[in-house]
Structure formats: structure tokens, C-alpha cells
Amino acid sequence: MGALTVDPVPGSGHGWDDLVRIWEETDAPEGCKVEIIEGIVTVSPPPSKDHNLTAALLQRRLYSVIPEDWEIYGTYRVLDAVEYGEKLTLPEPFQLDLDTGVFPVS
């Protein structure tokens, strides 16, 4: 997958209308996401099965410790990184130790 840059500056021959046209006409494989990000048309492959399974396992653990009025969304921020199989400790407000050995390894 790649990215196509379009200069959004007027008078350059490539503007917002060109960018939107390229976005609309992009024939990406099924499941891929086509987005305009900072003047660039990007095509992202769908997440792998292992990625989705890891996210689902993590969400199940988080739902057991978060307040009832909180939600979990599919956008994550990296707080720390460990090798698969090692313990990962989430800070306040979670106070949760995750056994990463239960996550799938590709």
C-alpha cells in the first residue's frame, strides 16, 4: 500500500477537489481503509486476525476494571511495550496487570 501526495495550495494544479476525486476513485482491496490525512490519500490494509483478537482480549480485561460510565474505543495510545509473554502493568486509573502470553503471536 502507498500514499499519494497532493499539494493543497491553490494555483499548483492540485487542490482539494483533485484530492477528493483521487480518494473517491481509489480502487482499494476490500477491507482496506482509504483516507485523506494532511493532504495525502492513504490506503491502509485491514487489521490482521491476531490484531483484532488481541484488541478483543484487552477490551475484556479493561471492562472488568473501568467505571460503568466509561467506554473503550478502538483507538489506542502506546503506554508501554513488552515482549509477548511478559507482564504489562497498566497505570491508574486501571491498576491492571496483563499477561501478554494470552495474546496471539503471528
GIWO-V798559 format. One line per field, one symbol per residue. psi: psi as a letter, one per 40 degrees, with the letter a starting at -180 (. if undefined). A space follows every 50 residues. Layout:
# GIWO-V798559
psi=???
This chain:
# GIWO-V798559
psi=iaihhhhehieeehadddddddddehgiiheihhihhfehhihhiiiidd dddddddddddddeeiideiihiehihhdihiiheihhhhaiedghhhhe eeiih.
